[in-house]
Amino acid sequence: MSENNTDRIAELERQIEELNARMPKHSPSVSMLVELDELDAALEQARAEAAQEAGPPRGETAQTPLTDRN
């Protein structure tokens, strides 16, 4: 995972924590919910990109499904 991805993930996680801390327990505003949804989507994308960059864990290879041998 590149340092840029690590920084981006950490920043998104920080923004989500900050937003959750500000969000009222009852009746949060629509704009806050939309912002949370957008941050969650961006975090998911950043994590997916980091995982794709990293590839399979060391010592493991990508597994292909076995085919029917009949």
Secondary structure, 3 states (H helix, E strand, C coil): CCHHHHHHHHHHHHHHHHHHHHCCCCCCCHHHHHHHHHHHHHHHHHHHHHHHHHCCCCCCCCCCCCCCCC
